[in-house]
Amino acid sequence: MPAPSALHRLSPVALCAGALWCFPAGAASTAPAEGLQLLAGIGWAHDDNLLRQADGAPAFGGGRSDSYRTFEAGVALDKHISRQRIAGTAKVSKAAFDHFRQLDYTGHDLQATWFWHLGTQFDGRVEALDIRTLAPYTDFNSDQRNLRQQRRQAIDAGWQLHPSWKLRAGAERDKASYDLAIQRFNNRTEKAWETELLYQPSGGSALGLVVRRVKGSYPYRRPAISTVLTDDFTQDELKLRVNWLATGSTTVQGLAGYVRREQPSYGEGVTSGVNGRVNAFYTPRGQVSYQAGLWREFAPIESPFVSYTLNKGASIGVNWAASARLAVETSATYERRSYSARGGFTGADALRDAVRSASVRAVWQARPGVKVVAAVVHQARTASGLGIGKFDANVVQVSANVLF
């Protein structure tokens, strides 16, 4: 399938930062069985720095912490019709805050995918999604509700040229829009086209050569940037996609290579070099498994001043299957972000920061279709030259969700 667009290449740090208070409680819901199922979830969380305010900054409304409740309901479909498969979810969610009540919102998550097959040589997928949720407050200073809507359409087709060779092509369109006026400068549309020649030997490993172009457009120009410059960009990529079954218990997956990016508002306007992500998974016999990741890639940032950062990071995780019904997952992530903005900012020589996060999550399969999740997350950011100071934040969450 096509590589995720920049809209969805959110770093583990960003995901960890917002996961427990921007995503509905059902984010850990059980995968649907064959057919149509109903789903529901409830959750409670407490965040001691909900709006990610810098150390020493005056607190909004006299406080930094808040507790909130989440509710969701919907349907999930997973249906096979001959060799075709249709999968999708439709959910509505609500979040209610105890202190910052202006953040209360109703969101939705609509996703549908058709995995198609034509004969023995052709296959692919058609996908669409529409997600509306509260965006993270990690990189801008506000206590106003900021809802983000993400829409995506994608199509992918593969042709099995030979038992070991496959040619694939895909296209996708991603759009993000924000309700808050100060965030409208991050409204964007990204269109991507991709072609891949994939080698799949009988051993199960795979190696692909990927050629990709991404074009991004931003309809609103930022007031901090010269009127001559926009955040529009064109990014060309030549990468290798690797799925290497190194041993019976070790797998290495990666998509990395050469990238050239033209974006007038970033750095010198043109930048190039190695870009990508590599993940390794070690699952020996027993109850404990491990994973690690390294990346160097561009990622969107929800800042009033700049649109993208160049991120370099690493992550590690350990999963423990304590019993048939109980699993404990731990992870730690470090990411260094470089803004490289072109002038107009005080302290332009220090336009970088680092974000660290760590989490522990316990998942209890109370019964088939019913999960209870408890999690603790810590996040910290160093100060940057954009005037956003360093902070620490801690989140505790409990949720329960059911498929029936």
N, C-alpha and C positions, 0 to 999 in steps of 0.2 A: 504494500500500500504506500501511498506517498508519504514522505517524511512530514511530520507536523509542521505547520506554518509557524511563523514567529508569534502569532497571536496565542498559540497554544504551547509554545516552548517556554512555559513558565518554569523558572529554575526551582529546584527543591526548596531553596530558601524562601522564595516567594510563596510557594505552596504551603510550606510549614507556617509561614507568617499569617496567612489568612485562612487556612483550612478549618480551624476550629471555630471561627466566628463568622466567616463569610459563606461557608458551604453548609447546606442543610444537614441535619442529623443523619440522614440516610446515606451519606456518602460512603459508609461502610456496609451498605445493604447487601444481602445475599444475592448471588446471581440468579436470575429467573430460570425456572424449569421450563420444559417445553410447553407452549401454549400461553394463554393469557392469565396473568396473576394481578391481584390487587396488592398495593404496598402502602405502608404507613410508618411514620417514625416520629419520635419525640426526643428532645434533648435539652440539656441544661449546661451552661458554661459560665465560668467566671474569668475575667481578664483584668489583670491589675494595671494595665496601661492600654486601654482599649483603642485609643486614637494615636498610639505610638508617638506620644509627645516627648520631646527632648528633655534630658535631665536638666533641672533648674528652670524650665520654662513654666510660665503661669498655667495652671490647670484650667481647662474649659469647664465652666459651670461649677468650679470649686472642687472638682474631683477628677481622678484619672481612671479609677477602676469601675467596673460595671459587671452585672450579671444579666444573663438573657436566656430566653427560652426559644426553642425552635420546634416547629411542627411541619409535617409534610404528609401528603397523600397523593396517590396516583395509581397508574397501571404500568405493568411491564409485559412485553410481548417477546417471545422467542419461538418462531414457527418455521418448520421445514416443510416445503412443498416440493416434492420430488427432489431435485438437486439444488433447488433454490432455498435460501434462508433469509427470513426477515426478522430483524431484531429492533426493539425500540423501547423507550420509556416516555411517559408523560406525567410530570409531577408538578404540583403547586406547593409552595412553602411559605411559611410566615415566621418572622422573627420579632420578638417583643423584648425590649430592653427595660431594665428597672430604673436607671438614672437618665441615660441619654435617649429619652423616648422619641425624640425627633428622628432617630435612626430606624424606628420600626418600619418594616417593609413587607410586601408580598412579592415573592419571586416565582419563577417557573423554570423548568428544565424539560425541554422537548428534544428528543433525539430519535432518529430513525436511520437504519442502514439496511440496504438490500445487497446481500452477498450473492452474486449471480454466476451461473455457469452456463456455457453454451458448448455443447459437445464435450469432447475430451481435451481440447486445445485452448479454449478461451474461458477466462473467468475474470472477476473483478468485483467492484462494489460501487454503490451510489449511496451517498451519505448527506444528511442535513441535520443541523441542530440549531436551537434557539434557547439561550440561557440568559436569565435576568437575575442578578444577585447583587449584594452589597460589595463594592470594591474595597480592597485593603487601603488603610490609611498610612502605610509605611513611609511613603515618600512625599506627602504633602500635609500641610498643617490646617486642619479644619474640623469642626464638630458638626458639619452639615451632612445630611444623607447624600451619598454619592452612589447611585445605582449604575451598574454597568450591564449593558446588553451585548451579548456576543452572538453573532449569526455566522453559520458556516455551511457551505455547500461544496461537495467534493465528488469527483468521479475518477475511477481507476479501472484500467483494463490490462490484462496480461495475455500473452500469446506464448504457449508452450512450443517453442521451435523444435525441441529435441528433449529426450528424457532428462538431460542435465542442463539445458539452456532455456531461459525464458526472457522474453522482451516485454517490458511493461511501460505504460505511459499513464500519466494522471494530471489532473488540473484541480485547483481548489480556489475558493474565494472566501476570505475571512473579513468580517466587519465588526468593529467595536465602537460603541457609542456610550457616552456618559451623560447623566442628567445634570450634574452640577456644572454651573457656568465656568468655574475656574478650571475644570477638567475637560472642557470641550476641545481644547487644543490637542488632546490625545485621541480624539475621534479619528479613526483610520480605516482604510480598506486595503487589504493585501491580496494580490492575485499571484498564484504560483503555478508554474508548469514544470513537469518533471518527466524524464525518460531514464529508464534503467535497463541495463543488460545484466542478467542475473545468472550465475553459475551455481547449480545445486547438485553436487555429487551424491552418490548413494549413501554416504556415511551420515548425512543429516546436516552437515555444515553448509554454509552458503556464502558467496562472495558476489557483490554487485557493484557495477560502475554506474554512478548516478550523475546526471547532468540536470541542473535545476536553475530556474530563474524566478526571482521574487520581485514584484513591483509593488511598492507601498505608496499610498497617497493620503495626505492629511489636508482636509478642506480648510482648516483654520490655522492661520499663521500666529506664532507666539509673539506677544508684545515685547519679549526680551530679546528677540532675534531681529536682525536687520530685515527691512522689508524686501530686500533682494533675495533672501534665503527662505527656503521652506524645509519642512521635514520629509518631503517626498524622497524616496530612495529606489535604487535598482541594485539588486544583489545577484551575482552570478556565482554558481557553485559547481565544483567538480569534486566529487567525494567517492569514497569507497564505503559500501555497506557490508559489514562483517557479522556473521553469526557462526562463531567457531565453537564446536563441541570439543573442547580441548581434552577432556576426559569424561568418564561416566558421571562425574560429579561437578565438573567445572565447565561453565559456558562464558564466553566473552562475546559481547555484542557492541557494535559501534557504527557510527556514521560520521566520518571525518574526512577532511581533505582541504582543498584550496578554495578560498572565497575572496571575491573582489566586490567591494561595496562602494557605490557612489551615493553620497548623501551630503548635500551642501552644508547642512547644519551640524555635521559631525566632524570633528577634528579638522584635517586639511581638506576635507570634501571627498577624498578618495582614499580608501584603506584596503589592504589585502593581506592575506596570510593564512595560516592554518586555523581551521575553525571546525568544531564538531564535539562529539560526546562519545565516551567509551564507558561501558558498564561491565562488571564481572560478577558472576554468581557462583557461589561454592555451596553445594548441597550434599554433604557427605551423608552416609547412612547414620541415622540417629535423629535426635530431636532438634538440633541446632543447625541453622543455615546462615550464610553470610552474603553480603553484597557490597560492592564499592563502585564508585563512579568518579570520572574526571571529565571536565568540559572546558571549552573555550569557545564562546559563541555570543552573538548579539542577542539582546532580549529587550522587549519594550518595557518602559518604566512609566508609572503613572505619576509623573511629576509636572508641575506647572512650567518648568524651565526647559527641560530636555525630553526627548522622546525615546532615546535608546541608550543602552550602556553595553560595553564590551565586558563580559563576565568571565572570570576564571575561577573555577571552583573544584571542590572535592567533597565526596560524601562517603559515609560508611554506615552499614546497618547490620544488625544481628536479629534473627527471628528464632524464637524458642517455642516449639510445640510442646507445651507443658503436659497436655493430655489430648485426648480425642476431641475435646470440646473447648479447650482453653489454649490460646496462643498469646505470646508476649512479643511485641515488636519494638526495637529501639533503633534510633538513627541519630547521626550527627552530621552537620553540613557546615562548610566554610566557603564563602564566595566573596571574591574581591571584584568590585565594580568600577570601571573606568568610564567617565562621562565624556571626556575629550571635546567639550563644547568649544565653539569658535568665538572667543571674546565676549564682552558684554557682561561678564560675571566677576564679582569681587573674589579674589583668591583663585583665579583660573588655573594657577599652577598646582592646585590641590583638589582637582575635580575627580576625586575617587573616594571610595569608602569600602568597608567590609561588613558583611552580615554573617552572623553565626547563629546556628539554631541546633537544638537537641530536643528529642522527644522520646517518650515511652508510652506505648499504647497496648492495652490488654483487650482481647476480643474473646468473648464467651459465647459459644454457640449453645444457647440455652436449650433449644430444640430445633428440629428441622424448620428452616424458614425464619427463625427468631435469633437475633444477635443483640448482645449488649456490649457496648464499647465504652471504655474509660481511658482517658489520655491526659498526659501532662506535657506541655510544650514550653520551652524557654527560647527567647529570641533576643539578640542584641545587635546593635548597629553602631559603628564608629561614626564620627562626624565627617562631613564632606565640605567642599568649598562652595556648595550651593546654599549654605545657610541652614541645612537640616542637621541638627545636633545628634549626638549619640544618645541611645536609649537602651533600656532593658525592659522586657515584658515577659510575663508568665501567664499561662492559660491552663485551666483545669476544665475538662469536659466529660460529661456522661451522656450517653444516648442509647436508645433502644429502637430497633426497627424490625419490621415483620413483613414477609411475603406470604400471601395466602390465596 
